[in-house]
Amino acid sequence: MKGPILSGKRIKLQPIKLSDAPDFIRWFSDKEVAVYLLRQTPMTLSEEKKWIKKILRAKDKIIWSIFNEKGRLIGNTGLTIDAKNKAASFGIMIGEKGEWGKGYAGECLKIIGNFVFIKLKYNRLELEVYMKNKRALRVYEKAGFLLEGVKRQKLKNAITKKFEDAGIMSILSKEWKF
Ligand SMILES: CC(C)(COP(=O)(O)OP(=O)(O)OC[C@H]1O[C@@H](n2cnc3c(N)ncnc32)[C@H](O)[C@@H]1OP(=O)(O)O)[C@@H](O)C(=O)NCCC(=O)NCCS
């Protein structure tokens, strides 16, 4: 599904385009960026373009590209929508490592949370995260997400080749700081 353009103080979220694919595959091929992604398999350019077309056709998925205040493509973020239960699950990748630690993920989560709770009027936003991904855990805790539980060794990490723990986190509409 193609999402709306959303803007924050510094960043702008735009629906993904086929021309974004070369940056996406470059990020995926960087192990430091990809090690804690739920989708870790690097794609070829044509596979990545097929994936983008599939996402744009899907009724339950919205992916945006993230542009910073300089207009630079720095990552992507997305939602899987569960309309029946008024719930959505969230994912994010700041693919440009040089842009980590500048608060972009926190700002992105604020924009997406407002979209989910104000625009869609949904009840729940959830996510899954590698428990080793301390940077991501910090972003989610700061936004008010609660750790509901840990699924032990749920994820077979394609990069470390190990079974690793996955945290399930969520925030409800009534808890969201608008
Ligand atoms: C995880 C990720 C989204 C964070 O993006 P970001 O823009 O760097 O995040 P922010 O700058 O908004 O916040 C990072 C926070 O983590 C903190 N942090 C950085 N390294 C940390 C560490 N090793 N342990 C704990 N906290 C850490 C920062 O200090 C900051 O917190 P603060 O605002 O209280 O100072 C980004 O690193 C990324 O995309 N990584 C690769 C893909 C990925 O892991 N995606 C998440 C999948 S669930």
PDBQT file of the ligand as one rigid body, heavy atoms in Angstrom, charges set to zero:
ROOT
HETATM    1  C1  LIG A 201      18.425   1.072  15.920  1.00  0.00    +0.000 C 
HETATM    2  C2  LIG A 201      18.370   2.350  15.070  1.00  0.00    +0.000 C 
HETATM    3  C3  LIG A 201      17.011   2.385  14.356  1.00  0.00    +0.000 C 
HETATM    4  C4  LIG A 201      18.528   3.565  15.982  1.00  0.00    +0.000 C 
HETATM    5  O1  LIG A 201      18.496   4.734  15.196  1.00  0.00    +0.000 OA
HETATM    6  P1  LIG A 201      19.127   6.131  15.690  1.00  0.00    +0.000 P 
HETATM    7  O2  LIG A 201      18.640   7.191  14.764  1.00  0.00    +0.000 OA
HETATM    8  O3  LIG A 201      20.583   5.952  15.886  1.00  0.00    +0.000 OA
HETATM    9  O4  LIG A 201      18.392   6.268  17.117  1.00  0.00    +0.000 OA
HETATM   10  P2  LIG A 201      18.294   7.597  17.989  1.00  0.00    +0.000 P 
HETATM   11  O5  LIG A 201      19.436   8.497  17.665  1.00  0.00    +0.000 OA
HETATM   12  O6  LIG A 201      16.899   8.125  17.882  1.00  0.00    +0.000 OA
HETATM   13  O7  LIG A 201      18.448   7.012  19.472  1.00  0.00    +0.000 OA
HETATM   14  C5  LIG A 201      19.476   6.114  19.796  1.00  0.00    +0.000 C 
HETATM   15  C6  LIG A 201      19.534   5.996  21.317  1.00  0.00    +0.000 C 
HETATM   16  O8  LIG A 201      20.299   4.833  21.661  1.00  0.00    +0.000 OA
HETATM   17  C7  LIG A 201      21.352   5.200  22.523  1.00  0.00    +0.000 C 
HETATM   18  N1  LIG A 201      22.452   4.272  22.288  1.00  0.00    +0.000 N 
HETATM   19  C8  LIG A 201      23.384   4.297  21.312  1.00  0.00    +0.000 A 
HETATM   20  N2  LIG A 201      24.193   3.202  21.436  1.00  0.00    +0.000 NA
HETATM   21  C9  LIG A 201      23.725   2.498  22.489  1.00  0.00    +0.000 A 
HETATM   22  C10 LIG A 201      24.122   1.299  23.138  1.00  0.00    +0.000 A 
HETATM   23  N3  LIG A 201      25.151   0.597  22.690  1.00  0.00    +0.000 N 
HETATM   24  N4  LIG A 201      23.418   0.862  24.220  1.00  0.00    +0.000 NA
HETATM   25  C11 LIG A 201      22.357   1.570  24.681  1.00  0.00    +0.000 A 
HETATM   26  N5  LIG A 201      21.916   2.724  24.108  1.00  0.00    +0.000 NA
HETATM   27  C12 LIG A 201      22.607   3.172  23.035  1.00  0.00    +0.000 A 
HETATM   28  C13 LIG A 201      21.652   6.639  22.144  1.00  0.00    +0.000 C 
HETATM   29  O9  LIG A 201      22.353   7.299  23.180  1.00  0.00    +0.000 OA
HETATM   30  C14 LIG A 201      20.230   7.170  21.965  1.00  0.00    +0.000 C 
HETATM   31  O10 LIG A 201      19.587   7.365  23.205  1.00  0.00    +0.000 OA
HETATM   32  P3  LIG A 201      19.472   8.856  23.839  1.00  0.00    +0.000 P 
HETATM   33  O11 LIG A 201      18.588   9.626  22.889  1.00  0.00    +0.000 OA
HETATM   34  O12 LIG A 201      18.845   8.634  25.161  1.00  0.00    +0.000 OA
HETATM   35  O13 LIG A 201      20.858   9.405  23.901  1.00  0.00    +0.000 OA
HETATM   36  C15 LIG A 201      19.525   2.395  14.017  1.00  0.00    +0.000 C 
HETATM   37  O14 LIG A 201      20.736   2.237  14.695  1.00  0.00    +0.000 OA
HETATM   38  C16 LIG A 201      19.411   1.320  12.966  1.00  0.00    +0.000 C 
HETATM   39  O15 LIG A 201      18.647   1.472  12.027  1.00  0.00    +0.000 OA
HETATM   40  N6  LIG A 201      20.180   0.219  13.082  1.00  0.00    +0.000 N 
HETATM   41  C17 LIG A 201      20.227  -0.838  12.098  1.00  0.00    +0.000 C 
HETATM   42  C18 LIG A 201      18.885  -1.505  11.860  1.00  0.00    +0.000 C 
HETATM   43  C19 LIG A 201      18.166  -1.867  13.134  1.00  0.00    +0.000 C 
HETATM   44  O16 LIG A 201      18.739  -2.425  14.055  1.00  0.00    +0.000 OA
HETATM   45  N7  LIG A 201      16.864  -1.564  13.164  1.00  0.00    +0.000 N 
HETATM   46  C20 LIG A 201      15.995  -1.856  14.307  1.00  0.00    +0.000 C 
HETATM   47  C21 LIG A 201      15.363  -3.182  14.135  1.00  0.00    +0.000 C 
HETATM   48  S1  LIG A 201      14.281  -3.561  15.505  1.00  0.00    +0.000 SA
ENDROOT
TORSDOF 0
